[in-house]
Amino acid sequence: MSCAVPTLRGVDSAQEHSRAVRIRISLLCGALALFALLYVPQPVLPQLADEFAVSAGTVALLVSASTLGLAAAAVPLGTLSDVIGRRNVMVTSLLVAEALALLLPLVSNFPLMVALRLVQGAAVAGVSTVALAYLGEEARGPQFGTTMGLYIAGNTIGGMSGRLLGGILGDFLGWKGGILSVALLAGVCTAVFVALLPKERHHRPKPAQVGPLLAGLRASAGDRMLRGPYLVALLGSASFVAVYNALTFRLIAPPLNVPPAWAALAFLAYAAGTVTSALAGRAADRWGRAPITLLGVGVTVVGLWLTMSAQLWVILLGLVLFTGGFFGAHAVASGWVGAEAPASARGQASAVYQFCYYAGNGIGGIFGGLAYGVWGWTGMVAILTVWLVGSALAVWRVRTRQQKAEPLAVG
């Protein structure tokens, strides 16, 4: 009997490790599919502008529509996951988004394509919103920051691979071939996600009572200790999307005149986000969330300023710093919400964070494009700098409140 106990414990430990690995791999693939689908038209925006005879600012609606759809659906789907379960919402949402992606190359009407992108954005909200709550419940522990960093790394891999594949193939096969190639890549990742994602153990479904759900939503939105990460999501993502929406237009235009297929390689800067998101998660576990978030925002601003150079290599260096800094800050801010939100309102808090993030995407896509069209790259950078500094100030205020509260908690 004395030998059986360690054996059983060893089996349990192996099962838990296997489950943790499945969570990491499945959420990595889910994030890859999510971000490949969400921004699928971005690398071929110039071709789409020519195809539908619309301006750069107008064609950017194909990106803004999906992110605004996601923002609008974040809270309802996050709340729905509290009622029917996290996995059910995530799996259904990603399957719907993939089906819509396969339809996009068949569309020849611009308003219809914008409408489909709006619905597709609403569908992927079921993954982006609920994944944070799922991880907060199923992956808690000393390795939580690492697991969250890996999930955000999946975001960057999906964003990079989708843009690279779509941009390069789009130059040779046209925008339809570019979009279809990304849809097929996302389809493979979706299949892995559905096959591996474990059912939740620690979530207890709640009855569909509007009053308590709204109370949890109000508590999450009004939590002063979460305002910092919320504003990092809102203003940081707005800046990020504004830069990458305008990037291809700037690179292929005089005086740079970069061929479209080569311009797509600029999206390799996303690799920096893959590295920094994982590193930032570990660093936050060791040194705290607020300092690492502030460091990430600071690096983002420095990279943004470097992109004002007329030298291509300096622009690319700036993109690497800009991307790495942003995803580092985003990884920590999203984990901040998942870890610190009240257990009774974790789904709503994750939904609020996602609403801020993707509302920022929509704002950046619309107003960033307008700023670039009117004032050029330098004028757009000036506006984005103000946004990023505002997010850093919000994090600093939260850090100050935490430092004041610590002595009271000890006493």
C-alpha positions in Angstrom: 0.0 0.0 0.0 2.8 2.4 0.8 4.1 2.0 -2.8 0.7 2.7 -4.4 0.3 6.2 -3.1 3.3 7.6 -4.8 2.3 5.7 -8.0 -1.1 7.3 -8.0 0.3 10.7 -7.2 2.7 10.2 -10.1 -0.2 9.4 -12.4 -2.2 12.4 -11.3 0.9 14.6 -11.8 1.4 13.3 -15.3 -2.2 13.8 -16.2 -2.1 17.4 -14.9 1.0 18.1 -16.8 -0.6 16.6 -20.0 -3.6 18.7 -19.4 -1.5 21.9 -19.0 0.3 21.1 -22.2 -3.0 20.6 -24.1 -4.2 24.0 -22.7 -1.1 25.7 -23.9 -1.0 24.2 -27.4 -4.7 24.6 -28.0 -4.8 28.2 -26.9 -1.7 28.9 -28.9 -3.4 27.5 -32.0 -6.6 29.3 -31.2 -4.9 32.6 -30.8 -3.0 32.0 -34.1 -6.3 31.3 -36.0 -8.0 34.2 -34.2 -5.5 36.9 -35.3 -4.9 35.5 -38.7 -8.7 35.7 -39.4 -9.2 39.1 -37.6 -6.7 41.0 -39.8 -6.9 38.8 -42.9 -7.4 41.7 -45.4 -4.7 44.0 -43.9 -1.7 43.0 -46.1 -3.8 43.3 -49.3 -5.5 46.6 -48.5 -3.9 48.4 -51.4 -5.1 45.7 -53.9 -8.6 45.9 -52.3 -8.6 49.7 -52.7 -7.8 49.3 -56.4 -10.4 46.5 -56.8 -13.2 48.4 -55.3 -12.1 51.9 -56.3 -12.0 53.3 -52.8 -9.6 55.4 -50.8 -7.0 54.1 -48.3 -9.2 55.4 -45.4 -12.3 53.7 -46.8 -10.7 50.4 -47.5 -9.4 50.3 -43.9 -13.1 49.7 -42.9 -12.4 46.1 -43.7 -10.1 46.0 -40.7 -12.1 48.4 -38.5 -15.4 46.5 -39.1 -14.1 43.3 -37.7 -12.5 44.8 -34.7 -15.6 46.9 -33.9 -17.8 43.8 -34.3 -15.5 42.1 -31.8 -15.8 45.0 -29.4 -19.6 45.0 -29.6 -19.8 41.2 -29.1 -17.1 40.9 -26.3 -19.4 41.6 -23.4 -22.4 39.5 -24.5 -20.2 36.5 -25.4 -18.1 36.9 -22.3 -21.3 36.9 -20.2 -22.7 34.0 -22.2 -19.7 31.9 -21.4 -20.5 32.4 -17.7 -23.8 30.7 -18.4 -23.1 27.9 -20.9 -19.4 27.3 -20.3 -16.1 28.7 -21.7 -15.2 25.9 -24.1 -18.6 25.8 -25.8 -18.5 29.5 -26.7 -14.9 29.4 -27.9 -15.3 26.4 -30.2 -18.5 27.6 -31.8 -17.1 31.1 -32.3 -14.0 30.0 -34.0 -15.8 27.6 -36.4 -18.2 30.4 -37.5 -15.3 32.8 -38.1 -13.5 30.2 -40.2 -16.6 29.6 -42.3 -16.9 33.3 -43.0 -13.3 33.6 -43.9 -13.8 31.0 -46.7 -16.6 33.1 -48.1 -14.7 36.3 -48.4 -12.9 35.6 -51.7 -16.3 35.0 -53.3 -17.6 38.5 -52.5 -17.5 41.2 -55.2 -19.4 43.9 -53.4 -17.5 46.2 -51.0 -20.4 47.0 -48.5 -21.2 43.3 -48.3 -17.6 42.5 -47.6 -17.6 45.1 -44.8 -20.8 43.5 -43.4 -19.3 40.0 -43.4 -16.2 41.3 -41.7 -18.4 42.9 -39.0 -20.0 39.5 -38.4 -16.7 37.7 -38.5 -15.3 40.1 -35.9 -18.3 39.4 -33.6 -17.7 35.7 -34.0 -14.1 35.7 -33.0 -15.0 37.7 -29.9 -16.0 34.3 -28.4 -12.4 33.3 -28.4 -10.5 36.5 -27.6 -12.8 37.4 -24.7 -13.4 34.0 -23.2 -9.8 32.7 -23.5 -8.6 35.2 -20.8 -11.3 34.0 -18.3 -10.6 30.3 -19.3 -6.9 30.8 -18.6 -7.5 32.7 -15.4 -9.5 29.7 -14.1 -7.7 26.7 -15.6 -4.1 27.8 -15.6 -3.7 29.6 -12.3 -0.5 29.0 -10.4 3.2 30.0 -10.4 3.3 29.5 -14.2 0.3 31.6 -15.0 2.4 34.5 -16.4 4.3 32.1 -18.7 1.1 30.5 -20.0 -0.5 33.9 -20.6 2.6 35.0 -22.4 2.5 32.0 -24.6 -1.1 32.8 -25.5 -0.2 36.3 -26.4 2.7 34.9 -28.4 0.1 33.0 -30.4 -1.5 36.3 -31.1 1.7 37.7 -32.6 2.4 34.5 -34.5 -1.1 34.5 -36.0 -0.8 38.2 -36.8 2.6 37.8 -38.4 2.0 34.6 -40.4 -1.4 35.8 -41.7 0.0 39.1 -42.9 3.1 37.5 -44.4 1.2 34.7 -46.2 -1.6 37.0 -47.4 0.8 39.8 -48.4 3.3 37.7 -50.3 0.7 35.4 -52.1 -1.6 38.4 -52.6 1.1 40.0 -54.7 1.3 37.0 -57.0 -2.3 35.5 -56.8 -4.3 38.7 -56.2 -6.2 39.6 -53.0 -8.5 36.6 -53.3 -5.6 34.2 -53.3 -4.0 36.1 -50.4 -7.2 35.9 -48.3 -7.9 32.2 -49.1 -4.4 31.2 -48.1 -4.8 32.8 -44.7 -8.2 31.1 -44.3 -6.7 27.7 -45.0 -3.9 28.3 -42.5 -6.5 29.3 -39.9 -8.5 26.3 -40.7 -5.7 23.9 -39.7 -5.1 25.8 -36.5 -8.9 25.7 -35.7 -8.9 22.0 -36.1 -6.1 21.6 -33.6 -7.8 24.0 -31.2 -11.1 22.0 -31.3 -9.3 18.7 -30.9 -7.1 19.6 -28.0 -8.9 22.2 -25.8 -9.8 20.5 -22.5 -13.2 21.0 -20.9 -13.1 23.4 -18.1 -12.9 22.0 -14.5 -13.0 25.1 -12.4 -15.8 27.1 -14.0 -19.3 26.7 -12.5 -22.0 27.8 -14.9 -24.3 30.5 -13.6 -28.0 30.9 -14.3 -28.9 33.5 -16.9 -29.8 36.2 -14.5 -29.4 39.7 -16.0 -29.2 41.6 -12.7 -26.1 39.8 -11.2 -24.4 39.8 -14.6 -24.9 43.5 -15.0 -23.7 44.1 -11.5 -20.5 42.1 -12.2 -20.0 44.1 -15.4 -20.4 47.4 -13.6 -18.0 46.2 -10.9 -15.4 45.2 -13.5 -15.7 48.3 -15.6 -15.5 50.6 -12.5 -12.6 48.8 -10.8 -10.0 51.5 -10.3 -7.2 49.0 -10.1 -8.0 47.7 -13.6 -8.2 51.1 -15.3 -4.5 51.0 -16.2 -4.7 47.7 -18.1 -8.0 48.8 -19.7 -6.4 52.0 -21.1 -3.3 50.1 -22.3 -5.7 47.9 -24.2 -7.7 50.8 -25.6 -5.0 53.3 -26.5 -2.2 50.9 -27.2 -4.2 48.8 -29.7 -5.5 52.0 -31.4 -1.9 53.0 -32.0 -0.8 49.6 -33.1 -3.6 49.2 -35.7 -3.1 52.7 -37.0 0.6 52.0 -37.7 0.1 48.7 -39.4 -2.9 49.8 -41.5 -0.9 52.7 -43.0 2.4 50.8 -43.2 2.0 49.1 -46.5 0.7 52.3 -48.1 3.8 54.2 -46.9 6.3 51.5 -47.9 5.0 51.1 -51.5 4.7 54.9 -52.1 7.5 57.3 -53.1 10.2 57.8 -51.9 10.6 54.3 -50.6 8.9 52.5 -53.5 9.1 49.0 -51.9 7.4 46.2 -54.0 4.2 44.9 -52.3 5.6 41.4 -51.8 8.7 42.8 -50.1 6.6 45.3 -48.1 4.8 42.3 -46.6 8.1 41.2 -45.1 7.8 44.2 -42.8 5.3 42.1 -40.9 8.2 40.0 -39.7 8.4 42.6 -37.0 5.7 40.6 -35.3 8.3 38.1 -34.4 9.5 40.6 -31.8 6.1 40.5 -30.2 6.3 36.7 -30.0 9.5 36.9 -28.0 8.6 39.9 -25.8 5.1 38.7 -24.8 6.5 35.5 -23.4 9.4 37.3 -21.7 7.2 40.0 -20.3 4.9 37.4 -18.7 7.8 35.9 -16.8 9.2 39.3 -15.9 5.8 40.4 -14.5 5.8 37.3 -12.3 9.1 38.4 -10.9 9.1 42.2 -10.8 5.4 43.1 -10.9 2.9 44.0 -13.5 2.9 47.8 -13.4 6.7 48.2 -13.9 6.9 45.8 -16.8 3.8 47.3 -18.5 5.3 50.8 -18.2 8.6 49.5 -19.7 6.6 48.0 -22.6 4.8 51.2 -23.4 8.0 53.1 -23.2 9.7 50.9 -25.8 6.6 51.2 -28.0 6.9 55.0 -28.0 10.7 54.9 -28.9 10.0 52.5 -31.7 7.1 54.7 -33.0 9.4 57.7 -33.1 12.1 55.8 -35.1 9.5 55.0 -37.9 9.6 58.7 -38.8 13.0 58.2 -40.4 13.4 58.4 -44.1 15.8 55.4 -44.0 14.1 52.0 -44.5 16.4 50.1 -42.1 15.6 52.6 -39.3 11.9 52.3 -40.0 12.1 48.5 -39.8 14.1 48.8 -36.5 11.4 51.1 -35.2 8.7 48.6 -36.2 10.5 45.8 -34.3 10.7 48.0 -31.1 7.2 49.3 -31.5 5.8 45.8 -32.0 7.8 44.1 -29.2 7.0 46.9 -26.7 3.3 46.8 -27.5 2.9 43.0 -27.2 5.0 42.9 -24.0 2.7 45.5 -22.4 -0.4 43.8 -23.8 0.6 40.4 -22.4 1.1 41.8 -18.9 -2.0 44.0 -19.0 -4.3 41.1 -20.1 -2.9 38.8 -17.5 -3.3 41.5 -14.9 -7.1 41.5 -15.6 -7.4 37.7 -15.6 -5.5 37.5 -12.3 -6.9 40.4 -10.3 -10.5 40.6 -11.3 -13.0 39.3 -8.7 -13.7 35.6 -9.2 -17.4 36.3 -9.5 -16.9 38.7 -12.4 -13.8 37.3 -14.1 -15.7 36.7 -17.4 -17.1 40.3 -17.4 -13.7 41.8 -16.6 -12.1 39.9 -19.5 -15.0 41.1 -21.7 -14.3 44.7 -20.6 -10.6 44.3 -21.4 -11.4 42.8 -24.8 -14.0 45.5 -25.5 -11.3 48.2 -24.8 -8.7 46.4 -26.9 -10.9 46.0 -30.0 -12.7 49.3 -29.7 -9.1 50.7 -29.8 -8.5 48.7 -32.9 -11.5 50.3 -34.5 -10.6 53.8 -33.4 -7.1 53.4 -34.6 -8.2 52.0 -37.9 -10.5 54.9 -38.6 -8.9 57.9 -37.0 -5.3 56.7 -37.7 -6.1 56.3 -41.4 -7.7 59.8 -41.5 -4.7 61.3 -39.7 -2.3 59.6 -42.1 -4.3 60.9 -45.1 -4.4 64.5 -43.8 -1.1 65.0 -42.0 1.0 62.2 -43.2 3.1 59.8 -41.2 4.6 62.4 -38.9 1.3 63.9 -38.0 -0.1 60.4 -37.2 2.8 59.6 -35.0 2.3 62.7 -33.0 -1.3 61.7 -32.3 -0.4 58.1 -31.4 2.3 59.4 -29.0 -0.3 61.3 -27.0 -2.4 58.1 -26.8 0.4 56.0 -25.6 1.6 58.5 -23.0 -2.0 58.6 -21.7 -2.0 54.8 -21.2 1.3 55.0 -19.3 -0.1 57.7 -17.0 -3.1 55.5 -16.2 -0.8 52.5 -15.3 1.3 54.8 -13.1 -1.7 56.0 -11.2 -2.7 52.4 -10.5 0.8 51.6 -9.3 0.6 54.6 -7.0 -2.7 53.4 -5.6 -1.3 49.9 -5.0 1.7 51.3 -3.2 -0.5 53.4 -0.9 -2.8 50.4 -0.2 0.0 48.0 0.7 0.9 49.5 4.1 -2.9 49.6 5.0 -3.2 45.9 4.1 -0.2 45.0 6.2 -1.4 47.0 9.1 
